[in-house]
């Protein structure tokens, strides 16, 4: 299932190669080993990058362009289109959020 969006990750990085494989794939979902083979990145690194791109602290670059990475029921990974969020940023640390709540009370 090819998606017509540009790759928002930094050119040459492992995330760029992984997202490029997911965007250009004809299949709905790909296994980690298949992503590793196509992107020429080792499987543990693929697992680490995919879990980071699903984490709200690291997915701001793909959220700005309207992409989300999901894990399917069979364990495969796929990219889905979502509404672009041009103001996507990392969430504030818990200490800051807690101190802001105490100041508001």
Order of alpha helices (4+ residues) and beta strands (2+ residues): alpha-alpha-alpha-alpha-beta-beta-alpha
